[in-house]
């Protein structure tokens, strides 16, 4: 298990925030579970009672008023808790889904969970989907055991896959994190033999190590201690060497089942839309994502993008409150480069809203994971120690 760290005061995220793939919506925060790798651990937000920081109705108001909001964004609900972990969480979720449907929100809505879907939540999903709300469920099934994912009922998690399949809710298998213990052929087979029957695709993204997370995670993965802290925390994801070697061979067993290493590509596939994040043609697109031919053809066909020029960029930066930061704009490659660091959230929002490439140095004050905007790349760790 992870080494102990000093207890943190509870740190609350904004109700509406911008992440790399989506807008995060967090009206309830804190989780009673205790997954050893959790982003929330050093925020004082695990092994705690979830707290409401916005009512469902106020959440919708804040969303529509946010400078990050745009009609094409994907909305990820409750990323600072598990929406199904407690009865009050589930009640809040049901009210929020109904409020989003009543407002006729056009955005796709994602729900990420490891916990069991109860009958009332399944009924709610069926109802709001009939009303036109597009819902995608990410089932976070890693294959790790209760020693790492404390408080998780893994049998109930596995049962979610057929339950959601029966009501027609699309499922993305969130295959994360990878540690040496779930990177064995046996662990991979147990996971994929089950999920490929029900999920639309899998997203395999290694282990995310945010700034300050290196020490916490060496208890789960001792080999991390052999790597420089900054290298680990700057990586877009960290992978056991054995798992990295297995990934290219999974299609030999699972055929055309899509397995992505980029979350935005999984979303594009499930939403039946082309790439909007400039992944097409990249190394991860060509060599790592196992993507259906029809989806690649859709991405190559593309779609009209909003016109972008210096005036549009300046106007959007002012909307986000980012001013007087030197930058350069290359219209040919649609790349905006900041010559001084800016926060991750507005950088991600610029990329999503204007559908451009954004490059910026890492911001020392950010506590979130690095990503494409800072040029981070995956890191592979050889397995030399006993786990």
C-alpha positions in Angstrom: 0.0 0.0 0.0 1.1 3.6 -0.4 3.3 5.1 2.2 1.5 7.4 4.6 1.5 11.1 3.9 0.5 14.0 6.2 -3.3 14.5 6.3 -4.4 17.2 4.1 -7.2 19.7 4.7 -10.1 19.2 2.3 -9.4 21.1 -0.8 -12.4 21.8 -3.0 -12.2 22.2 -6.8 -14.3 24.7 -8.7 -17.8 23.5 -9.5 -17.1 24.1 -13.2 -13.6 23.5 -14.5 -11.9 22.7 -17.7 -9.9 19.5 -18.2 -8.1 18.3 -21.3 -10.9 16.2 -22.7 -14.0 17.8 -21.2 -15.6 20.3 -18.8 -15.6 18.9 -15.3 -18.7 19.5 -13.2 -18.3 18.9 -9.4 -21.3 19.9 -7.4 -20.5 17.2 -4.8 -17.0 16.5 -3.7 -15.2 14.0 -1.5 -15.2 10.2 -1.7 -15.7 7.5 1.0 -13.6 5.0 -0.9 -9.8 4.8 -0.7 -8.2 3.9 -4.0 -4.5 4.0 -3.4 -3.7 6.0 -6.6 -6.5 8.5 -6.4 -6.0 12.1 -7.5 -8.1 13.2 -4.5 -5.9 11.6 -1.8 -3.6 14.6 -1.1 -6.6 16.9 -1.4 -8.0 15.4 1.7 -11.0 14.1 -0.3 -10.8 10.4 0.2 -12.3 8.4 3.2 -14.6 11.4 3.7 -18.3 12.1 3.5 -19.2 13.7 0.1 -20.2 17.3 0.5 -22.6 19.3 -1.6 -21.1 22.5 -2.9 -23.8 23.3 -5.4 -27.4 22.2 -5.8 -28.4 20.6 -9.1 -30.2 23.7 -10.3 -27.4 26.0 -9.3 -24.9 23.7 -11.0 -26.8 24.2 -14.3 -26.8 27.9 -13.8 -23.0 28.0 -13.1 -22.4 25.8 -16.1 -24.2 28.0 -18.6 -22.5 31.1 -17.1 -19.0 29.7 -17.2 -16.5 31.2 -19.7 -15.5 27.6 -20.4 -18.9 26.5 -21.6 -19.6 25.9 -25.2 -22.2 23.7 -26.9 -19.7 21.2 -28.4 -18.0 20.4 -25.1 -18.3 17.1 -23.4 -19.4 17.4 -19.7 -17.9 15.1 -17.1 -20.0 14.8 -14.0 -18.6 14.3 -10.4 -14.9 13.9 -11.1 -14.2 14.7 -7.5 -16.3 12.0 -6.0 -18.0 8.8 -7.3 -21.6 9.8 -8.1 -22.9 6.4 -7.1 -20.9 6.0 -3.9 -23.6 7.1 -1.5 -27.4 7.6 -1.4 -27.1 11.4 -1.3 -24.7 11.4 -4.3 -27.1 9.3 -6.3 -30.1 11.5 -5.4 -28.1 14.6 -6.5 -27.1 12.8 -9.7 -30.7 12.0 -10.6 -31.8 15.6 -10.0 -28.9 17.0 -12.0 -29.5 14.7 -14.9 -33.2 15.7 -14.9 -32.2 19.4 -14.7 -29.8 19.1 -17.6 -32.5 17.3 -19.7 -35.1 19.9 -18.8 -32.7 22.7 -19.9 -32.2 20.8 -23.2 -28.5 20.9 -22.8 -27.0 19.8 -26.1 -23.7 18.6 -24.7 -22.9 14.9 -24.2 -22.7 14.0 -20.5 -20.2 11.5 -19.1 -20.4 9.7 -15.8 -17.3 8.0 -14.5 -17.8 5.3 -11.8 -16.5 2.2 -10.0 -19.7 1.8 -8.0 -22.9 -0.1 -8.6 -25.8 1.3 -10.6 -29.0 1.1 -8.6 -32.4 0.6 -10.1 -33.4 4.3 -9.6 -30.3 5.5 -11.4 -30.8 3.1 -14.3 -34.4 4.3 -14.6 -33.2 7.9 -14.6 -30.8 7.2 -17.4 -33.5 5.6 -19.5 -35.8 8.6 -18.9 -33.3 11.4 -19.7 -32.0 9.6 -22.7 -35.5 9.4 -24.1 -35.7 13.2 -23.5 -32.6 13.7 -25.7 -29.8 13.9 -23.2 -26.8 12.1 -24.5 -25.2 10.1 -21.7 -22.0 8.0 -21.8 -20.8 6.0 -18.9 -17.2 5.4 -18.2 -16.8 2.2 -16.1 -13.4 2.4 -14.4 -12.4 -1.2 -14.3 -8.7 -1.7 -13.9 -8.4 -5.3 -12.8 -6.7 -4.2 -9.6 -7.8 -5.8 -6.3 -9.4 -4.6 -3.1 -5.9 -4.0 -1.6 -5.5 -1.1 -3.9 -9.1 -0.1 -4.6 -10.3 -0.2 -1.0 -14.1 -0.1 -0.6 -14.9 -1.0 -4.2 -17.3 -4.0 -4.9 -15.6 -5.4 -8.0 -18.4 -7.9 -8.6 -20.9 -5.1 -8.7 -18.6 -3.1 -11.0 -18.4 -6.0 -13.4 -22.2 -6.3 -13.3 -22.6 -2.7 -14.4 -21.4 -3.6 -17.9 -24.4 -5.9 -18.9 -26.8 -3.7 -16.9 -26.0 -0.6 -18.9 -25.8 -2.6 -22.1 -29.4 -3.8 -21.6 -30.8 -0.2 -21.4 -28.7 1.0 -24.4 -26.4 3.4 -22.5 -23.0 3.5 -24.3 -20.2 2.4 -22.1 -16.5 3.3 -22.4 -14.3 1.0 -20.4 -11.9 3.2 -18.5 -8.9 1.0 -18.2 -6.7 2.7 -15.7 -4.4 2.9 -13.9 -1.8 0.3 -14.9 0.5 -0.9 -12.2 2.7 -4.0 -12.4 0.1 -6.1 -10.5 -2.6 -5.6 -13.2 -0.3 -5.7 -16.2 0.0 -9.5 -16.3 -1.5 -11.6 -19.2 -3.9 -13.2 -16.7 -5.2 -9.8 -15.4 -5.6 -8.4 -18.9 -7.5 -11.4 -20.1 -9.9 -11.3 -17.2 -10.7 -7.7 -17.8 -11.0 -7.8 -21.6 -12.9 -11.1 -21.8 -15.6 -9.4 -19.8 -15.7 -5.8 -21.1 -15.5 -6.6 -24.8 -18.9 -8.2 -24.6 -20.6 -4.9 -23.5 -18.4 -1.8 -23.9 -18.1 0.3 -27.1 -14.3 0.6 -26.6 -11.6 0.8 -24.0 -9.4 3.7 -23.1 -6.0 2.5 -21.7 -4.1 5.4 -20.3 -1.5 4.1 -17.9 -0.9 5.8 -14.6 -1.4 9.6 -14.2 1.0 11.2 -11.7 0.2 14.8 -11.0 2.6 17.3 -9.5 3.4 16.2 -6.0 2.1 12.6 -6.5 5.4 10.8 -7.0 6.1 10.0 -3.3 2.5 8.9 -2.7 2.6 6.4 -5.6 5.9 4.7 -4.9 4.2 2.6 -2.3 2.1 1.1 -5.0 4.8 0.9 -7.6 8.3 0.7 -6.0 10.1 1.1 -9.4 8.8 4.7 -9.6 11.4 5.6 -6.9 14.1 4.7 -9.4 13.0 7.5 -11.7 13.5 11.2 -11.3 10.5 12.8 -9.6 10.2 15.5 -12.3 10.3 13.0 -15.1 7.5 11.0 -13.6 5.3 13.9 -12.9 5.9 15.6 -16.3 4.9 12.4 -18.2 1.5 12.3 -19.8 1.2 8.8 -18.4 3.4 6.2 -16.8 3.4 2.6 -18.0 4.8 -0.8 -16.8 7.0 -2.0 -19.6 5.2 -5.4 -19.7 1.8 -3.7 -20.4 3.3 -1.4 -23.0 4.6 -4.5 -24.8 1.3 -6.3 -24.6 -0.9 -3.5 -26.0 0.0 -3.9 -29.7 -0.8 -7.6 -29.6 -4.3 -7.4 -28.1 -6.0 -7.2 -31.5 -4.7 -10.7 -32.2 -7.1 -11.9 -29.5 -9.9 -9.2 -29.5 -10.1 -8.5 -33.2 -11.7 -5.2 -34.1 -12.6 -4.2 -30.6 -11.3 -0.5 -30.3 -8.7 0.2 -27.7 -7.5 3.8 -27.5 -4.7 5.6 -25.6 -6.3 9.0 -26.2 -9.6 9.7 -24.4 -10.7 12.2 -26.9 -10.5 9.6 -29.7 -12.7 7.2 -27.7 -15.3 10.0 -27.3 -15.1 10.8 -31.0 -15.8 7.2 -31.8 -18.7 6.8 -29.4 -20.2 10.1 -30.5 -19.8 9.3 -34.2 -17.8 12.5 -34.9 -14.4 13.1 -36.4 -11.3 14.0 -34.4 -11.4 17.6 -33.1 -8.1 17.5 -31.1 -5.5 17.1 -33.8 -4.8 13.5 -33.0 -5.3 12.3 -36.6 -1.9 11.5 -38.2 0.0 11.7 -35.0 2.2 8.8 -33.7 -0.4 7.8 -31.2 -3.1 7.7 -33.9 -1.0 5.7 -36.3 0.9 3.4 -34.0 -1.0 3.1 -30.7 -4.7 3.6 -31.1 -6.5 0.4 -32.3 -9.2 2.3 -34.2 -11.9 1.0 -36.6 -11.3 1.8 -40.3 -14.7 3.5 -40.5 -13.7 5.9 -37.7 -10.4 6.7 -39.3 -12.2 7.5 -42.5 -14.6 9.8 -40.7 -11.6 11.6 -39.1 -9.9 11.9 -42.5 -13.1 13.4 -44.0 -13.2 15.9 -41.1 -15.8 18.6 -40.6 -15.9 22.4 -40.9 -14.0 24.1 -38.1 -14.7 27.6 -36.7 -12.7 30.3 -38.4 -9.8 31.4 -36.2 -7.6 34.5 -36.5 -5.8 36.8 -34.1 -8.9 38.7 -33.2 -10.9 35.5 -32.3 -8.0 34.4 -30.2 -7.7 37.7 -28.4 -11.5 37.8 -27.8 -11.5 34.3 -26.3 -8.4 35.0 -24.1 -10.2 38.1 -22.7 -13.3 36.0 -22.0 -11.0 33.5 -20.1 -9.2 36.3 -18.2 -5.9 35.6 -19.8 -4.4 38.8 -21.0 -1.0 40.4 -21.6 0.7 37.0 -22.1 3.1 37.0 -25.1 2.2 34.5 -27.8 2.7 33.5 -31.4 0.1 32.2 -33.8 0.8 30.0 -36.8 -2.3 29.9 -39.0 -1.0 27.2 -41.3 -0.6 24.6 -38.5 -3.3 26.2 -36.3 -0.9 26.3 -33.4 -1.0 28.9 -30.7 2.2 29.1 -28.6 2.4 31.0 -25.3 5.9 32.4 -24.6 5.1 32.4 -20.8 3.2 29.7 -18.8 -0.6 30.0 -18.6 -2.9 27.8 -16.4 -3.8 24.5 -17.8 -7.6 25.1 -17.8 -7.7 28.1 -20.2 -5.1 26.4 -22.4 -7.3 23.3 -22.7 -10.4 25.5 -23.3 -8.7 27.4 -26.1 -7.8 24.1 -27.8 -11.3 22.7 -27.4 -13.4 25.7 -28.2 -11.3 27.0 -31.2 -10.2 23.5 -32.2 -6.5 24.6 -32.4 -3.3 23.3 -31.1 -2.1 25.1 -27.9 1.4 25.0 -26.5 2.5 26.4 -23.2 5.2 25.7 -20.6 4.0 23.9 -17.5 2.6 26.2 -14.9 4.2 25.6 -11.5 1.0 26.5 -9.7 -1.1 23.8 -11.5 -2.0 20.8 -9.4 -3.6 18.9 -12.3 -2.0 16.4 -14.6 0.1 17.5 -17.6 -1.1 17.0 -21.1 -0.7 17.8 -24.8 -0.5 21.6 -24.2 2.7 21.2 -22.2 4.2 18.6 -24.7 4.2 15.8 -22.2 4.8 12.2 -23.4 4.4 8.7 -21.9 7.1 7.2 -19.7 7.8 3.4 -19.5 9.1 1.8 -16.4 11.0 -1.5 -16.5 9.9 -4.0 -13.9 13.0 -4.8 -11.9 11.8 -5.0 -8.3 9.4 -7.4 -6.7 6.1 -5.7 -6.1 
